[in-house]
Amino acid sequence: MGRRTLIVVIAVLGAVPVLSGLLGIVGGPGALPGGEAVNSTVDGEYRFINVFWLAAGLLIWWSLRRPEQRADVTRVILAIASLGAIPRLISVAVTGWPHPVFIGALVLELVVVPLVIWWHVRTIPNSSTASR
């Protein structure tokens, strides 16, 4: 699989935080699959955190406009998203398994995103590596 396919895959992955971030901001926790009413503190915190999730997706898309020059941005954001599996696993240990949509997210974070990072490193050199 080549460079073009990789960029399409990353663009699609970038759509996840953009769309879910917007939904989280506008719809709040009640819009979650399996979501229910929460107090105003949890609601406000959830909407606030989704601004960062939205920004991560937008930065992924931005980084794809100049893949070599912005390769580090792409990799860091993907790595942070992959690390999101850790608090999800803590949540599983504390409260049990979430809605199946979030089990899918956990699989993405633990398996798919690390594979995409590996593919990215092998396919797209960052500007500092390319200039050596």
CYANA upper distance limits for C-alpha pairs under 8 A (distance plus 0.5 A):
  1 MET  CA      5 THR  CA      6.84
  1 MET  CA      6 LEU  CA      7.85
  2 GLY  CA      6 LEU  CA      6.82
  2 GLY  CA    123 THR  CA      7.85
  3 ARG  CA      7 ILE  CA      6.78
  3 ARG  CA    123 THR  CA      6.63
  3 ARG  CA    124 ILE  CA      7.75
  4 ARG  CA      8 VAL  CA      6.84
  5 THR  CA      9 VAL  CA      6.67
  6 LEU  CA     10 ILE  CA      6.67
  6 LEU  CA    116 VAL  CA      8.26
  6 LEU  CA    119 TRP  CA      8.03
  6 LEU  CA    120 HIS  CA      7.65
  7 ILE  CA     11 ALA  CA      6.53
  7 ILE  CA     64 LEU  CA      7.34
  8 VAL  CA     12 VAL  CA      6.69
  9 VAL  CA     13 LEU  CA      6.68
 10 ILE  CA     14 GLY  CA      6.50
 10 ILE  CA     60 ILE  CA      8.07
 10 ILE  CA    116 VAL  CA      8.19
 11 ALA  CA     15 ALA  CA      6.95
 11 ALA  CA     60 ILE  CA      7.77
 11 ALA  CA     61 TRP  CA      6.57
 11 ALA  CA     64 LEU  CA      8.06
 12 VAL  CA     16 VAL  CA      7.59
 13 LEU  CA     17 PRO  CA      8.21
 13 LEU  CA     57 GLY  CA      8.49
 14 GLY  CA     18 VAL  CA      7.01
 14 GLY  CA     56 ALA  CA      8.24
 14 GLY  CA     57 GLY  CA      5.01
 14 GLY  CA     58 LEU  CA      7.55
 14 GLY  CA     60 ILE  CA      6.18
 14 GLY  CA     61 TRP  CA      6.74
 15 ALA  CA     19 LEU  CA      6.37
 15 ALA  CA     57 GLY  CA      6.81
 16 VAL  CA     20 SER  CA      6.38
 16 VAL  CA     21 GLY  CA      8.47
 16 VAL  CA     57 GLY  CA      7.65
 17 PRO  CA     21 GLY  CA      5.77
 17 PRO  CA     53 TRP  CA      5.89
 17 PRO  CA     54 LEU  CA      5.77
 17 PRO  CA     55 ALA  CA      8.44
 17 PRO  CA     56 ALA  CA      7.22
 17 PRO  CA     57 GLY  CA      5.41
 18 VAL  CA     22 LEU  CA      6.64
 18 VAL  CA     53 TRP  CA      7.58
 18 VAL  CA     54 LEU  CA      5.06
 18 VAL  CA     55 ALA  CA      7.85
 18 VAL  CA     56 ALA  CA      8.16
 18 VAL  CA     57 GLY  CA      5.43
 18 VAL  CA     58 LEU  CA      6.97
 19 LEU  CA     23 LEU  CA      6.65
 19 LEU  CA     54 LEU  CA      7.93
 20 SER  CA     24 GLY  CA      6.41
 20 SER  CA     50 ASN  CA      8.40
 20 SER  CA     53 TRP  CA      8.45
 20 SER  CA     54 LEU  CA      7.95
 21 GLY  CA     25 ILE  CA      6.68
 21 GLY  CA     50 ASN  CA      5.23
 21 GLY  CA     51 VAL  CA      6.86
 21 GLY  CA     52 PHE  CA      8.32
 21 GLY  CA     53 TRP  CA      5.87
 21 GLY  CA     54 LEU  CA      4.94
 22 LEU  CA     26 VAL  CA      6.59
 22 LEU  CA     50 ASN  CA      7.75
 22 LEU  CA     51 VAL  CA      8.29
 22 LEU  CA     54 LEU  CA      6.94
 23 LEU  CA     27 GLY  CA      5.82
 23 LEU  CA     28 GLY  CA      7.64
 23 LEU  CA     31 ALA  CA      7.68
 24 GLY  CA     28 GLY  CA      5.28
 24 GLY  CA     29 PRO  CA      7.03
 24 GLY  CA     31 ALA  CA      7.55
 24 GLY  CA     32 LEU  CA      8.28
 24 GLY  CA     46 TYR  CA      7.63
 24 GLY  CA     47 ARG  CA      6.21
 24 GLY  CA     50 ASN  CA      6.24
 25 ILE  CA     46 TYR  CA      8.23
 25 ILE  CA     47 ARG  CA      5.01
 25 ILE  CA     48 PHE  CA      7.70
 25 ILE  CA     50 ASN  CA      6.40
 25 ILE  CA     51 VAL  CA      7.44
 26 VAL  CA     47 ARG  CA      8.13
 27 GLY  CA     31 ALA  CA      5.64
 28 GLY  CA     32 LEU  CA      8.19
 28 GLY  CA     43 ASP  CA      6.67
 28 GLY  CA     46 TYR  CA      7.22
 28 GLY  CA     47 ARG  CA      6.31
 29 PRO  CA     35 GLY  CA      6.45
 29 PRO  CA     36 GLU  CA      7.51
 29 PRO  CA     37 ALA  CA      7.92
 29 PRO  CA     38 VAL  CA      7.88
 29 PRO  CA     43 ASP  CA      6.74
 29 PRO  CA     46 TYR  CA      7.10
 29 PRO  CA     47 ARG  CA      8.26
 30 GLY  CA     35 GLY  CA      5.36
 30 GLY  CA     36 GLU  CA      5.63
 30 GLY  CA     37 ALA  CA      6.46
 30 GLY  CA     38 VAL  CA      8.34
 31 ALA  CA     35 GLY  CA      6.82
 32 LEU  CA     36 GLU  CA      8.41
 33 PRO  CA     99 HIS  CA      7.08
 33 PRO  CA    101 VAL  CA      7.65
 34 GLY  CA     99 HIS  CA      6.42
 38 VAL  CA     42 VAL  CA      6.68
 38 VAL  CA     43 ASP  CA      6.76
 39 ASN  CA     43 ASP  CA      6.70
 40 SER  CA     44 GLY  CA      6.42
 41 THR  CA     45 GLU  CA      6.63
 42 VAL  CA     46 TYR  CA      6.45
 43 ASP  CA     47 ARG  CA      6.77
 44 GLY  CA     48 PHE  CA      6.58
 45 GLU  CA     49 ILE  CA      6.60
 46 TYR  CA     50 ASN  CA      6.82
 47 ARG  CA     51 VAL  CA      7.41
 48 PHE  CA     52 PHE  CA      8.05
 49 ILE  CA     53 TRP  CA      7.17
 50 ASN  CA     54 LEU  CA      6.49
 51 VAL  CA     55 ALA  CA      6.62
 52 PHE  CA     56 ALA  CA      6.61
 53 TRP  CA     57 GLY  CA      7.08
 54 LEU  CA     58 LEU  CA      6.84
 55 ALA  CA     59 LEU  CA      6.51
 56 ALA  CA     60 ILE  CA      6.70
 56 ALA  CA     77 ILE  CA      6.95
 57 GLY  CA     61 TRP  CA      6.88
 58 LEU  CA     62 TRP  CA      6.60
 59 LEU  CA     63 SER  CA      6.45
 59 LEU  CA     73 VAL  CA      8.20
 59 LEU  CA     74 THR  CA      8.24
 59 LEU  CA     77 ILE  CA      8.48
 60 ILE  CA     64 LEU  CA      7.00
 60 ILE  CA     73 VAL  CA      7.99
 60 ILE  CA     74 THR  CA      6.17
 60 ILE  CA     77 ILE  CA      7.61
 61 TRP  CA     65 ARG  CA      7.60
 62 TRP  CA     66 ARG  CA      8.34
 63 SER  CA     67 PRO  CA      6.42
 63 SER  CA     70 ARG  CA      5.60
 63 SER  CA     71 ALA  CA      7.44
 63 SER  CA     73 VAL  CA      6.97
 63 SER  CA     74 THR  CA      6.47
 64 LEU  CA     70 ARG  CA      7.86
 64 LEU  CA     74 THR  CA      8.23
 66 ARG  CA     70 ARG  CA      6.41
 67 PRO  CA     71 ALA  CA      5.88
 67 PRO  CA    124 ILE  CA      7.53
 67 PRO  CA    126 ASN  CA      8.24
 68 GLU  CA    124 ILE  CA      6.59
 68 GLU  CA    125 PRO  CA      6.28
 68 GLU  CA    126 ASN  CA      5.20
 68 GLU  CA    127 SER  CA      5.81
 68 GLU  CA    130 ALA  CA      8.47
 69 GLN  CA    126 ASN  CA      6.47
 69 GLN  CA    127 SER  CA      5.37
 70 ARG  CA     74 THR  CA      7.03
 70 ARG  CA    126 ASN  CA      7.45
 70 ARG  CA    127 SER  CA      8.10
 71 ALA  CA     75 ARG  CA      6.74
 71 ALA  CA    124 ILE  CA      7.64
 71 ALA  CA    125 PRO  CA      7.57
 71 ALA  CA    126 ASN  CA      5.43
 71 ALA  CA    127 SER  CA      7.95
 72 ASP  CA     76 VAL  CA      6.51
 72 ASP  CA    126 ASN  CA      6.94
 73 VAL  CA     77 ILE  CA      6.66
 74 THR  CA     78 LEU  CA      6.66
 75 ARG  CA     79 ALA  CA      6.44
 75 ARG  CA    117 ILE  CA      6.64
 75 ARG  CA    120 HIS  CA      8.23
 76 VAL  CA     80 ILE  CA      6.63
 77 ILE  CA     81 ALA  CA      6.70
 78 LEU  CA     82 SER  CA      6.66
 78 LEU  CA    113 VAL  CA      6.97
 78 LEU  CA    114 PRO  CA      8.34
 78 LEU  CA    117 ILE  CA      7.37
 79 ALA  CA     83 LEU  CA      6.70
 79 ALA  CA    113 VAL  CA      8.10
 79 ALA  CA    114 PRO  CA      7.82
 79 ALA  CA    117 ILE  CA      8.00
 80 ILE  CA     84 GLY  CA      6.97
 81 ALA  CA     85 ALA  CA      8.17
 81 ALA  CA    109 GLU  CA      6.96
 81 ALA  CA    113 VAL  CA      8.22
 82 SER  CA    108 LEU  CA      8.33
 82 SER  CA    109 GLU  CA      4.81
 82 SER  CA    110 LEU  CA      6.64
 82 SER  CA    113 VAL  CA      6.54
 82 SER  CA    114 PRO  CA      7.26
 83 LEU  CA     87 PRO  CA      8.48
 83 LEU  CA    109 GLU  CA      7.66
 84 GLY  CA     88 ARG  CA      7.08
 84 GLY  CA    109 GLU  CA      7.29
 85 ALA  CA     89 LEU  CA      6.55
 85 ALA  CA    106 LEU  CA      6.20
 85 ALA  CA    109 GLU  CA      6.11
 85 ALA  CA    110 LEU  CA      6.79
 86 ILE  CA     90 ILE  CA      6.78
 87 PRO  CA     91 SER  CA      6.60
 88 ARG  CA     92 VAL  CA      6.76
 88 ARG  CA    106 LEU  CA      7.57
 89 LEU  CA     93 ALA  CA      6.76
 90 ILE  CA     94 VAL  CA      6.67
 91 SER  CA     95 THR  CA      6.13
 91 SER  CA     96 GLY  CA      7.35
 91 SER  CA     97 TRP  CA      8.45
 92 VAL  CA     96 GLY  CA      4.84
 92 VAL  CA     97 TRP  CA      5.58
 92 VAL  CA     98 PRO  CA      7.63
 97 TRP  CA    103 ILE  CA      8.10
 98 PRO  CA    102 PHE  CA      6.56
 98 PRO  CA    103 ILE  CA      7.08
 99 HIS  CA    103 ILE  CA      7.22
100 PRO  CA    104 GLY  CA      6.78
101 VAL  CA    105 ALA  CA      6.93
102 PHE  CA    106 LEU  CA      6.62
103 ILE  CA    107 VAL  CA      6.88
104 GLY  CA    108 LEU  CA      6.78
105 ALA  CA    109 GLU  CA      6.68
106 LEU  CA    110 LEU  CA      6.54
107 VAL  CA    111 VAL  CA      6.13
107 VAL  CA    112 VAL  CA      7.42
108 LEU  CA    112 VAL  CA      5.14
108 LEU  CA    113 VAL  CA      6.36
109 GLU  CA    113 VAL  CA      5.92
109 GLU  CA    114 PRO  CA      7.79
110 LEU  CA    114 PRO  CA      7.27
111 VAL  CA    115 LEU  CA      6.87
112 VAL  CA    116 VAL  CA      6.70
113 VAL  CA    117 ILE  CA      6.68
114 PRO  CA    118 TRP  CA      6.73
115 LEU  CA    119 TRP  CA      6.62
116 VAL  CA    120 HIS  CA      6.46
117 ILE  CA    121 VAL  CA      6.69
118 TRP  CA    122 ARG  CA      6.83
119 TRP  CA    123 THR  CA      6.50
120 HIS  CA    124 ILE  CA      6.01
121 VAL  CA    125 PRO  CA      6.90
125 PRO  CA    129 THR  CA      6.44
125 PRO  CA    130 ALA  CA      6.26
126 ASN  CA    130 ALA  CA      6.60
127 SER  CA    131 SER  CA      6.65
128 SER  CA    132 ARG  CA      7.32
